[in-house]
Structure formats: structure tokens, C-alpha cells
């Protein structure tokens, strides 16, 4: 699997921002955010801890940036996958398959997002942290709207039974993202099997 490309502006060949984010994703995803020391990330990148603050003013700022980037990546993948068909059921299948067509590094990003999603609920006192939090919350809302739109189109065309599209969208998203709390690439169940199972469950939920 290929590593995820972080969607950050090019800050020049000497910038350590992407390397810091990559190291933080590995540490936060494997050991957990609370258990990770900020200094460990600096050591992994090969810089002093003080140098981290040139890029991120805190460990929480780095975490919120990772969460925002993951939401951007997930939404872009959804838009790309569903834009290739006009059939509502196939669009639903494509959306679910796209959610699980991920690299090991992206799995860590999604695990970080789900394990720390409550961080988006409370206002941050730091301006830079709050900017990242608000951007992430806006992306969450856009993702929900994307799924509501997909379901509404299917209902309006008579492909899906008419239900509360927002509630159904939240139920589908909840089932999909819950996987990242327990799934491990080293486990006994291949991700392809998980994807197939969740895809079938989502289609049955929506169409029956």
C-alpha cells in the first residue's frame, strides 16, 4: 500500500512539517494521542522539541491538523467515487468501497480521527487550534450533507424507500467509521472482507 500524501502547502525543501505530521500519525495511531510525548515526535523527525513549535504550537494543534486533513481526504474520495455513476445504488456501493480503499497510513489517520472526535466539540482557547477545529467541524457537516444528498436522490428516483435521509446518513456513517476503532491490518480479517460486509449491510439498510 502507498503512503498517504498530506495535503499541505509546499513550504520548501527544508520544511519539516510533512515529516512531523507523518511521525505524529504513526505515534498517535499506534500508541494513542494521550500516551505520545511531544518530544518523541521531535526525536523521530530528528529535530529538537523547540523546533516543533515553528510548525505547530502544541501537540493538540498537530492532532487537530491531522483530523482536518483526514476529513478532507475522506470527502475527496467520496466525491470522486460517487461522481462516476448516476445510479443511486451503485453510488452508494462506490462510496462504501471508497471508504475502505485505503493505505495502512490512512488507516492510522482514520483511527486517530475516530478516537479523538470529541475534541471537535469544545472551543479551543488557542486561535490556531480553534481554526483547525472549526475547519474540521465544517468538513464533518459537508460529509454528512454529501451522504444525505446521495440518499435523497435515490429516494426521489424511487430507488430507495423514503425515510429520514439525515438519520439514515448518520446511521451509515456510524457503521462505516466504527470499523477504524477496532480494525488492525495485522488481524485475521482482511480489510476486503470487512469492506464487502459493510457494503452489503449499507445497501440492505437503504434499499429494504
Secondary structure, DSSP 4 states (H G I P E B T S, - for coil): -PPPPP------TT--HHHHHHHHHHHHHHT-TTT--HHHHHHHHTS-HHHHTTT-SSHHHHHHHHHHHHHHHHHHHHHHHHTT---HHHHHHHHHHHHH---HHHHHHHHHHHHTGGGGTS--SSHHHHHHHHHHHHHHHHHHHHHHHHHHHHHHTTSS----HHHHHHHHHHHHHHHHHH--TTSSS-HHHHHHHHHHHHHHHHH-
